[in-house]
Amino acid sequence: MKAWNLHDIGDIRLENVKDPSPGRGEVIVKVKATGICGSDIPRIYKTGAHNMPLIPGHEFAGEVVSVGEGVRSDLKGQRVAAFPLFPCHKCLPCKKGLYEMCEHYDFAGSRSDGAFAEYVRVPEWNLIELPDDIPYSLAAMLEPMGVAVHALRTADIKADDTICVSGVGTIGLLLTGFLIDAGYRNILVIGNKDFQKEKAVKIGIPEDNFCDIRKYNPAKWISDKAGGIDIYFECVGKNESLSLGVIAAAPGGQIILVGNPASDMTLEKDIYWKITRRQLTVKGIWNSSFTGKEDDDWHYVLSALSHLPFDAEEFITHRFVIEDLEKGFCIMRDKSEDYIKILMLSPDSQS
């Protein structure tokens, strides 16, 4: 099969590699759509993967084409997406059903081969079956949507709370959309691009509720606009964004850490004092909850797709076939174009 194989930092090649075969409890999925995650870019160009050579890519959907021993035979031909974290099912978090916190997990695209390929091997347990009316392009976004929903459901939000989303890349925009869908209206958004403002407004944020940090001091803007923030979602992963959340928080406020850290995160003494004296709650989220049951984040997303107040497919700004996918890597690495979600699509992804 064709696959983008990461041999070393900065050395990713489109190659013909051996087709995967399913082991016990596993299936092979023919990849129809795969999203490039923001974490894929440093993995490819800065840090490398845990094991190399390795095929990256963990946001994917496709069709089950073969099944291993012990797997339901009727899964063959089923349209699916997959939770990319493969838990051990044995550690303490797994025994509590907190599979995203597994202490000995495997992960598609960073620890084992992922979905920038024509086929990918996946444990049956990780599959979520797709309704026929959800296109593969949208199904490949279930993973980042699940992360956004996990952030929303982690916060303890009251109807009249003032909410701020800092950072409106893919996760921040999706989170904003799901907040609107859940009925919250007092939402402020912080970004640094005209393109981000355009998308935020399109999904329902009033223009004057968007703070462009190129034009305004965000701390003063929040103070003038709302006085204080009850729920602050940090979706950037930078010190200044975390510090802003503490400075802008109302007494008793919550700060939800969502963004992957771009570097070491440190707290100045004055920021630490504000956390303690205002009795703020700081929570971190990792990945999304997947249990295979109706109350997990992925099933929440599937249910919400039928009534979202925005078209999630509009977040897909670029589509590439596998041969051209490196163009997508470079757009994200170099920030040479505005983008939200860049997908790899198979020629038959509409089938």
ABEGO torsion letter per residue (X at the ends): XBBBBBABBGBBBBBBBBBBBBBBGBBBBBBABBBBBAAAAAAAAAAEBABOBBBBEABBBBBBABBBBGBBAAABGBBBBBBABBBAGABAAAAAGBAAABAABBBBGAABBBABBABBBBBAAABBBBBAABBAAAAAAAAAAAAAAAAAAABBBBAABBBBBBEBBAAAAAAAAAAAAAGBABBBBBBABAAAAAAAAAAGBBAAABBBAAABBAAAAAAAAAGBBABBBBAAGBAAAAAAAAAABBBGBBBBBABBBABBBBBBAAAAAAAAAAGBBBBBBBEBBBAGBAABAAAAAAAAAAABABBAAAABABBBBAAAAAAAAAAAAAGABBBABBBBBBAAAAX
